[in-house]
């Protein structure tokens, strides 16, 4: 399953980790130097949420946290049915 938000389409982004060595000039050193750059991925903060779709269907969707904060998701109503009572003998 793709790591993609079903509402906003937000997916993984590319970036890099920059390794530096040396002491900064502000701290009395001769400055920092980049020694290595490695690639990495920034993944979206996906949450599995039980939501009500526009056609009234209730199902689980994978949505990013920013979409939840914006209020793009309509949460499914809580089920409040009770167990049936056994007949008294």
C-alpha positions as CSV (number, residue, x, y, z in Angstrom):
1,X,0.0,0.0,0.0
2,X,1.4,3.4,-1.0
3,X,2.3,5.9,1.8
4,X,-0.1,8.5,0.4
5,X,-2.9,10.5,2.0
6,X,-6.3,9.6,0.4
7,X,-7.6,13.1,0.8
8,X,-4.7,15.5,0.1
9,X,-2.4,13.2,-2.0
10,X,0.5,14.0,0.2
11,X,3.3,11.4,-0.2
12,X,7.0,10.9,0.7
13,X,9.4,13.7,-0.1
14,X,13.2,13.5,-0.8
15,X,15.8,15.1,1.3
16,X,19.3,14.6,2.7
17,X,21.2,14.2,5.9
18,X,24.2,16.5,6.0
19,X,27.1,15.3,8.2
20,X,29.3,18.1,9.6
21,X,32.6,17.9,11.5
22,X,34.5,20.6,13.3
23,X,33.8,23.2,15.9
24,X,31.7,26.3,14.9
25,X,33.5,29.6,14.7
26,X,31.0,31.1,17.3
27,X,32.3,28.5,19.8
28,X,35.9,29.3,19.1
29,X,36.7,26.7,16.4
30,X,37.9,27.2,12.8
31,X,34.4,26.4,11.3
32,X,32.4,23.3,10.4
33,X,32.9,21.3,7.2
34,X,30.5,19.0,5.4
35,X,32.0,15.5,5.3
36,X,29.1,13.5,3.8
37,X,25.6,13.9,2.4
38,X,23.2,10.9,2.4
39,X,19.8,10.7,0.9
40,X,16.7,10.2,3.0
41,X,12.9,10.2,2.8
42,X,10.4,12.4,4.7
43,X,7.3,10.3,5.2
44,X,3.8,11.9,5.8
45,X,2.3,11.4,9.2
46,X,-0.5,9.0,8.1
47,X,-3.2,7.9,10.5
48,X,-5.8,5.1,10.0
49,X,-9.2,6.7,10.6
50,X,-12.8,5.4,10.5
51,X,-14.5,8.0,8.3
52,X,-17.8,8.6,6.7
53,X,-17.5,9.0,2.9
54,X,-19.6,11.6,0.9
55,X,-21.9,8.8,-0.3
56,X,-22.7,7.8,3.4
57,X,-20.4,4.7,3.4
58,X,-18.3,4.2,6.5
59,X,-14.8,2.8,6.0
60,X,-11.2,3.1,7.2
61,X,-9.0,5.5,5.3
62,X,-5.3,6.5,5.6
63,X,-5.2,10.3,6.1
64,X,-2.3,12.6,7.0
65,X,-2.5,14.4,10.4
66,X,-2.6,17.8,8.7
67,X,-5.9,16.8,7.0
68,X,-7.3,15.8,10.3
69,X,-6.4,19.1,11.9
70,X,-7.9,21.0,9.0
71,X,-11.2,19.1,9.5
72,X,-11.3,17.5,6.1
73,X,-12.4,14.2,7.6
74,X,-16.0,13.5,8.8
75,X,-15.6,11.0,11.6
76,X,-18.0,8.0,11.6
77,X,-20.8,8.0,14.2
78,X,-20.2,5.9,17.3
79,X,-22.1,2.6,17.4
80,X,-24.1,2.4,20.6
81,X,-26.0,-0.9,20.4
82,X,-26.2,-3.1,23.5
83,X,-26.1,-6.9,24.0
84,X,-29.5,-8.6,24.0
85,X,-30.7,-9.7,27.4
86,X,-31.2,-13.4,27.9
87,X,-34.9,-14.4,28.6
88,X,-35.6,-15.1,32.2
89,X,-36.6,-18.7,33.0
